[in-house]
Amino acid sequence: MSSSLQTYGSLMLASRLRRLSDQLYAGVDTSYVAAGVELTSRCFPLLLLLRDNGPTSITALAAQIGQTHPVVVQLGRKLLDAGVVAELPDAKDERRRLLALSESGQALLRNMAPLWDDVRAAVDTVFDHGTPQLMASLDRAEARLQTQGFGETIAACRRQRERAAVEIIDYAAPYAADFKRLNIAWLERYFYVEALDDKVLSDPQRSILDDGGQIFLARLDGKIVGTCALIRAGDASIELSKMAVTPECQGLGIARRLIERAFDAFEASGAPLLFLESNSKLHPAIRLYESSGFTHVARPAGDVHYQRADVYMEWQGR
């Protein structure tokens, strides 16, 4: 059996609405011709707005009916030629002209009332008398699209799908190159690679894991897209470090999920102190740490691990 647009459900909604719209326009236009009305149905939204709102500029009409300025200009010329609208000067701006319903236009709209009753009855028939619900649904959809365009809504749904698909996993040797790649890319984007960075990243097994540290990775569609590490700093403290997320995956909440995984591991370790070192220019990262329970405190005496570190924070718990 061959497929039809109905087969593809909401994926083909725009195509089905366009086809439905064309059918409705064609039916209304046929009824207008039979009633001796020379104007097409596409003219009447503008005429009704002029009737109810009074003289209006082309720009305002374009916004009200959701059409481009050139389209409404062409439509206005057609209505002017038909004599159903007239041009008036704008009292507030002499350079601008307003369209207004003429006496002929007012008479036309009055004469359309019986025919429009038939159109409304036909809509109820086609939509099983669910017209009020349908119109309310359209109102809600249009309001949402005014707030956020459909392309933006699709992008938001994609991000939600990707966010749900991200896995937080434990480090394993096959991911050594990914761990180094992500962190080097982050360092080169914001700072430079220091000697200690290269040492730790080149051999995470010896530098982190063998000392009792842990590494967590974020995986999306089989690719490592984020990293985070807990590094032992003596018996009494653990450092949250090596946080990196690929730019294209930022905004998926990956860093926060990595931190939450690190918190679980820290609490299970029994160590009394979790701290981090960062840089004050990394505003989004600092806000993330603050919202996760880290507090700015005075740095303990001793050398800093990295030259770039001018922020010291300790975790106060969840």
CORZI-V295536 format. One record per pair of residues at least 6 apart in sequence whose C-alpha atoms are under 8 Angstrom apart, sorted by the first residue. I is the first residue (numbers start at 1). J is the second residue. Records with the same first field share a line. If there is no record, write none. Layout:
# CORZI-V295536
I = J + J
This chain:
# CORZI-V295536
5 = 12 + 15 + 16
6 = 12
25 = 41 + 42
28 = 41 + 119
29 = 40 + 41
32 = 38 + 39 + 40 + 41
43 = 75 + 79
45 = 65
46 = 61 + 65
47 = 85 + 101 + 105
48 = 109
49 = 61
50 = 56 + 99 + 100 + 101
51 = 100 + 101 + 106
54 = 100 + 101
55 = 88 + 98 + 99 + 100 + 101
56 = 98 + 99 + 100
57 = 96 + 97 + 98 + 99
58 = 69 + 72 + 73 + 76 + 98 + 99
59 = 69
61 = 72
62 = 68 + 69 + 72
76 = 85 + 99
79 = 85
80 = 86 + 87
83 = 102 + 104 + 105
84 = 101 + 102 + 103 + 104 + 105 + 106 + 108
85 = 99 + 100 + 101 + 102 + 104 + 105
86 = 99 + 100 + 101 + 102
87 = 97 + 98 + 99 + 100
88 = 97 + 98 + 99 + 100
89 = 95 + 96 + 97 + 98
90 = 96 + 97 + 98
123 = 129 + 131
124 = 130 + 131
159 = 251 + 252
160 = 252
162 = 220 + 252
163 = 252 + 253 + 254
165 = 220 + 221
166 = 218 + 219 + 220 + 221 + 254
167 = 218 + 219 + 220
168 = 216 + 217 + 218 + 219 + 257 + 258 + 261
169 = 216 + 217 + 218 + 219
170 = 214 + 215 + 216 + 217
171 = 214 + 215 + 216 + 217
173 = 205
175 = 224
176 = 203 + 204
178 = 224
179 = 201 + 217 + 227
180 = 201 + 202
182 = 225 + 226 + 227 + 244 + 245 + 246
183 = 201 + 227 + 242 + 243 + 244
184 = 193
186 = 244 + 245
187 = 193
191 = 308
194 = 306
196 = 305 + 306
199 = 207
200 = 207 + 208
208 = 214 + 215 + 230 + 231 + 232
209 = 215
211 = 231 + 232
212 = 231 + 232
213 = 229 + 230 + 231 + 232
214 = 229 + 230 + 231
215 = 227 + 228 + 229 + 230
216 = 227 + 228 + 229 + 258 + 261 + 262
217 = 224 + 225 + 226 + 227 + 228 + 258
218 = 224 + 225 + 226 + 227 + 254 + 258
219 = 225 + 226
225 = 245 + 246 + 249
226 = 243 + 244 + 245 + 246 + 254 + 255
227 = 242 + 243 + 244 + 245 + 258
228 = 240 + 241 + 242 + 243 + 244 + 258 + 259 + 262
229 = 240 + 241 + 242 + 243 + 262
230 = 238 + 239 + 240 + 241 + 262 + 266
231 = 238 + 239 + 240 + 241
232 = 238 + 239
233 = 239
235 = 271
236 = 271 + 272 + 273
237 = 271 + 272 + 273 + 274 + 275
238 = 266 + 271 + 273 + 274 + 275
239 = 274 + 275 + 276
240 = 262 + 274 + 275 + 276
241 = 276 + 277
243 = 255
244 = 255
245 = 254 + 255
256 = 288 + 292
266 = 274
273 = 314 + 315
274 = 314 + 315
275 = 294 + 312 + 313 + 314 + 315
276 = 312 + 313 + 314
277 = 309 + 310 + 311 + 312 + 313
278 = 286 + 308 + 309 + 310 + 311 + 312
279 = 308 + 309 + 310 + 311
280 = 286 + 310 + 311
292 = 318
293 = 315 + 316 + 317 + 318
294 = 313 + 314 + 315 + 316 + 317
295 = 313 + 314 + 315 + 316
296 = 311 + 312 + 313 + 314
297 = 312 + 313 + 314
298 = 312
299 = 312
